[in-house]
């Protein structure tokens, strides 16, 4: 029989994966998937500085710090690409490695002042998520903090995707047409970057700064091989994220491995299986 901690771990992992999969869909479709990589790495110094300044691990405070550095790296990438004429992939590589290195240095220098483990920052630690709980004044356990953080993030993401569905659809698939009818392409781009920053902060404890990139990219990249419909793609991405979260948890128990890396490994294996199946299907049609 599954225990309560295991239930919380599966729920938290699933919420984190679904959040990343929904946002990552647009990053992949806009061919800026590595922008998610840049933001996921660049938020680290923002989180560390927020902890140093306030001494609080409150999610809104961490989100503010992460959003500032996430938007800063977005602007810097655009500046290097458009003003200095550096290739997009090079601009992304320069910025995210620079900010990520600053974050690691800050953690090393101020390790005694902030409660932030470098290894967990890089790879996450899903197994400890149920230990950080909300309690009432009477001592009633309300569940892990990360559950509420990820649930609120999911509600915000769903609300954003519903409200902005048409604008995101047009700016993703036909930006020239969107501009011609008066839609501010840059505004929607930066709003998407803010949502990406919010999502990566929420998933930070679960997957860390490195593995969260896989949660952003692999579901959309995998399901895009199956369907080109945006609505179906969003739905299938959520199913893919749920499958890898639940499956990754049980496989990690079986092999006594770290949970988040196991989830990502399973995602990668499923991607290759879908790719092979898709190729074989196309050959049969030919």
C-alpha positions as CSV (number, residue, x, y, z in Angstrom):
1,X,0.0,0.0,0.0
2,X,1.4,3.4,-1.0
3,X,2.1,5.8,1.9
4,X,1.2,9.4,2.2
5,X,4.8,10.7,1.5
6,X,4.9,8.7,-1.7
7,X,1.5,10.2,-2.7
8,X,2.8,13.7,-2.2
9,X,5.9,13.0,-4.1
10,X,4.0,11.7,-7.1
11,X,1.5,14.6,-7.0
12,X,4.3,17.2,-6.7
13,X,6.3,15.7,-9.5
14,X,3.3,15.5,-11.7
15,X,2.3,19.2,-11.0
16,X,5.9,20.3,-11.8
17,X,6.0,18.3,-15.0
18,X,2.6,19.5,-16.2
19,X,3.5,23.1,-15.5
20,X,6.8,22.8,-17.4
21,X,5.1,20.9,-20.3
22,X,2.4,23.5,-20.9
23,X,4.9,26.4,-21.0
24,X,7.5,24.4,-22.9
25,X,5.0,23.8,-25.7
26,X,5.2,27.4,-26.8
27,X,9.0,27.5,-26.3
28,X,9.4,24.5,-28.7
29,X,6.9,25.8,-31.2
30,X,8.5,29.2,-31.3
31,X,11.9,27.5,-31.8
32,X,13.3,29.2,-28.7
33,X,13.5,26.0,-26.6
34,X,17.0,26.9,-25.4
35,X,15.6,30.2,-24.1
36,X,14.0,28.1,-21.4
37,X,17.4,26.6,-20.7
38,X,18.8,30.2,-20.4
39,X,16.1,31.3,-18.0
40,X,16.3,28.1,-16.0
41,X,20.0,28.7,-15.4
42,X,19.9,32.4,-15.0
43,X,17.3,32.5,-12.3
44,X,19.8,30.9,-9.8
45,X,21.6,34.2,-8.9
46,X,18.2,35.9,-8.6
47,X,17.1,33.3,-6.1
48,X,20.3,33.5,-4.1
49,X,20.3,37.3,-4.0
50,X,16.6,37.3,-2.9
51,X,17.5,34.9,-0.1
52,X,20.5,37.0,1.0
53,X,18.5,40.3,1.0
54,X,15.4,39.1,2.7
55,X,16.5,35.9,4.5
56,X,13.2,34.4,3.5
57,X,12.4,31.4,1.3
58,X,8.9,32.7,0.6
59,X,7.9,31.8,-3.0
60,X,6.8,35.3,-4.0
61,X,10.1,36.8,-2.9
62,X,12.1,34.1,-4.8
63,X,9.8,34.7,-7.8
64,X,10.6,38.4,-7.8
65,X,14.4,37.7,-7.7
66,X,14.2,35.0,-10.3
67,X,12.0,37.1,-12.6
68,X,14.4,40.0,-12.5
69,X,17.4,37.9,-13.6
70,X,15.2,35.9,-16.0
71,X,14.0,39.0,-17.8
72,X,17.5,40.5,-17.7
73,X,19.0,37.5,-19.5
74,X,16.1,37.7,-22.0
75,X,16.9,41.4,-22.8
76,X,20.6,40.7,-22.9
77,X,20.2,37.9,-25.4
78,X,18.0,40.1,-27.6
79,X,20.6,42.9,-27.3
80,X,23.5,40.7,-28.3
81,X,21.5,39.2,-31.1
82,X,20.1,42.4,-32.7
83,X,22.5,45.1,-31.8
84,X,25.9,43.3,-31.8
85,X,24.8,40.8,-34.4
86,X,25.8,37.7,-32.4
87,X,24.1,34.5,-33.4
88,X,21.1,33.6,-31.3
89,X,22.6,30.3,-30.0
90,X,25.9,32.0,-29.1
91,X,24.0,34.8,-27.3
92,X,22.1,32.3,-25.3
93,X,25.2,30.3,-24.4
94,X,27.1,33.4,-23.3
95,X,24.4,34.7,-21.0
96,X,23.1,31.6,-19.3
97,X,26.6,30.3,-18.5
98,X,27.6,33.7,-17.2
99,X,24.5,34.0,-14.9
100,X,24.7,30.4,-13.9
101,X,28.3,30.7,-12.9
102,X,27.5,33.8,-10.8
103,X,24.8,31.9,-9.0
104,X,27.2,29.0,-8.1
105,X,29.8,31.5,-6.9
106,X,27.2,33.3,-4.7
107,X,26.1,30.0,-3.2
108,X,29.8,29.1,-2.5
109,X,30.5,32.5,-0.9
110,X,27.3,32.7,1.2
111,X,26.6,29.1,2.0
112,X,26.5,29.8,5.7
113,X,24.0,32.6,5.3
114,X,21.5,30.9,3.0
115,X,19.7,27.6,3.3
116,X,20.4,26.5,-0.3
117,X,22.2,23.3,-1.1
118,X,24.3,23.6,-4.3
119,X,23.6,20.0,-5.4
120,X,19.9,20.4,-4.9
121,X,20.0,23.7,-6.7
122,X,21.5,21.9,-9.7
123,X,19.5,18.6,-9.8
124,X,16.6,19.2,-7.3
125,X,15.6,16.9,-4.5
126,X,12.1,15.6,-4.9
127,X,12.3,13.2,-2.0
128,X,12.5,16.0,0.6
129,X,9.5,17.9,-0.8
130,X,7.0,16.3,1.6
131,X,9.1,17.4,4.6
132,X,8.5,21.1,4.2
133,X,4.9,21.4,5.2
134,X,2.3,24.0,6.2
135,X,0.8,23.7,9.7
136,X,-2.1,25.5,11.3
137,X,-1.8,27.2,14.7
138,X,-3.2,24.0,16.1
139,X,-0.6,21.9,14.5
140,X,-2.7,20.4,11.8
141,X,-0.7,19.2,8.8
142,X,-2.0,20.9,5.6
143,X,0.5,19.3,3.2
144,X,3.8,20.3,1.6
145,X,4.5,23.9,0.6
146,X,5.7,22.9,-2.8
147,X,2.3,21.3,-3.6
148,X,0.5,24.7,-3.0
149,X,3.2,26.5,-4.9
150,X,2.9,24.3,-7.9
151,X,-0.9,24.1,-7.8
152,X,-1.2,28.0,-7.8
153,X,1.4,28.1,-10.6
154,X,-0.7,25.6,-12.6
155,X,-3.8,27.6,-12.1
156,X,-2.0,30.8,-13.3
157,X,-0.5,29.0,-16.3
158,X,-3.9,27.6,-17.3
159,X,-5.5,31.0,-16.9
160,X,-2.8,32.6,-18.9
161,X,-3.0,30.0,-21.7
162,X,-6.8,30.3,-21.9
163,X,-6.8,34.1,-21.9
164,X,-3.9,34.5,-24.3
165,X,-4.6,31.4,-26.4
166,X,-5.5,33.3,-29.6
167,X,-2.7,35.9,-29.3
168,X,-0.1,33.2,-28.5
169,X,-1.4,31.1,-31.4
170,X,-1.1,33.9,-33.9
171,X,2.3,35.2,-32.6
172,X,3.7,31.6,-32.6
173,X,2.6,30.5,-36.0
174,X,2.4,33.7,-38.0
175,X,4.2,36.6,-36.3
176,X,4.0,38.8,-39.4
177,X,0.2,38.5,-39.6
178,X,0.0,39.2,-35.9
179,X,2.0,42.4,-36.3
180,X,-0.1,43.5,-39.2
181,X,-3.3,43.3,-37.1
182,X,-1.8,45.2,-34.3
183,X,-0.7,42.5,-31.8
184,X,2.4,43.5,-29.9
185,X,4.7,40.5,-30.6
186,X,7.5,41.7,-28.2
187,X,5.0,42.2,-25.4
188,X,3.7,38.6,-25.7
189,X,7.2,37.3,-26.0
190,X,8.3,38.9,-22.7
191,X,5.0,37.8,-21.0
192,X,5.8,34.3,-22.0
193,X,9.3,34.7,-20.6
194,X,7.9,35.9,-17.3
195,X,5.6,32.8,-17.2
196,X,8.6,30.6,-18.0
197,X,10.5,32.2,-15.1
198,X,7.5,31.6,-12.7
199,X,7.3,28.0,-13.8
200,X,11.0,27.3,-13.4
201,X,11.0,28.8,-10.0
202,X,8.0,26.7,-8.9
203,X,9.7,23.5,-10.3
204,X,13.1,24.5,-8.9
205,X,12.9,22.4,-5.8
206,X,11.7,19.4,-7.7
207,X,14.1,19.4,-10.7
208,X,16.8,22.0,-10.0
209,X,18.3,24.4,-12.5
210,X,19.5,21.8,-15.0
211,X,16.8,19.1,-15.1
212,X,13.9,21.5,-15.3
213,X,15.1,22.2,-18.9
214,X,14.2,18.6,-19.8
215,X,10.7,19.0,-18.3
216,X,10.2,22.1,-20.4
217,X,11.4,20.7,-23.7
218,X,11.0,16.9,-23.9
219,X,7.2,16.5,-23.6
220,X,6.5,19.1,-26.4
221,X,9.3,17.7,-28.6
222,X,8.0,14.2,-28.2
223,X,4.3,14.9,-28.7
224,X,5.0,17.2,-31.7
225,X,6.0,14.0,-33.5
226,X,2.5,12.7,-33.0
227,X,0.3,15.8,-33.6
228,X,0.5,19.2,-35.1
229,X,-2.7,20.5,-33.5
230,X,-2.0,22.9,-30.7
231,X,-4.9,21.9,-28.5
232,X,-4.1,18.2,-28.8
233,X,-0.4,19.0,-28.3
234,X,-1.1,20.7,-25.0
235,X,-3.4,17.8,-23.9
236,X,-0.9,15.1,-24.9
237,X,1.9,17.0,-23.2
238,X,0.1,16.8,-19.9
239,X,-0.5,13.1,-20.3
240,X,3.2,12.6,-21.2
241,X,4.3,14.6,-18.1
242,X,2.0,12.6,-15.9
243,X,3.2,9.3,-17.3
244,X,6.9,10.2,-16.8
245,X,6.3,11.5,-13.3
246,X,4.5,8.4,-12.0
247,X,6.7,6.0,-14.0
248,X,9.9,7.8,-13.0
249,X,9.0,7.6,-9.3
250,X,8.4,3.8,-9.3
251,X,11.5,3.2,-11.5
252,X,13.6,5.3,-9.1
253,X,12.4,3.1,-6.2
254,X,13.2,-0.1,-8.2
255,X,16.7,1.0,-8.9
256,X,17.3,3.1,-5.8
257,X,18.1,6.1,-8.0
258,X,17.5,9.9,-7.7
259,X,13.9,10.7,-8.7
260,X,14.2,13.7,-10.9
261,X,17.0,12.3,-13.1
262,X,15.0,9.1,-13.4
263,X,12.0,11.1,-14.6
264,X,14.1,12.9,-17.2
265,X,15.7,9.6,-18.3
266,X,12.3,8.0,-18.8
267,X,11.2,11.1,-20.8
268,X,14.2,10.8,-23.1
269,X,13.6,7.0,-23.6
270,X,10.0,7.7,-24.5
271,X,11.0,10.4,-26.9
272,X,13.3,7.9,-28.8
273,X,10.5,5.3,-28.8
274,X,8.0,7.8,-30.2
275,X,10.6,8.9,-32.8
276,X,11.3,5.3,-33.9
277,X,7.5,4.5,-34.0
278,X,6.9,7.6,-36.0
279,X,9.6,6.7,-38.6
280,X,8.4,3.2,-38.9
281,X,4.8,4.4,-39.4
282,X,5.9,6.9,-42.1
283,X,7.8,4.2,-43.9
284,X,4.7,2.0,-44.0
285,X,2.7,4.8,-45.4
286,X,5.3,5.3,-48.2
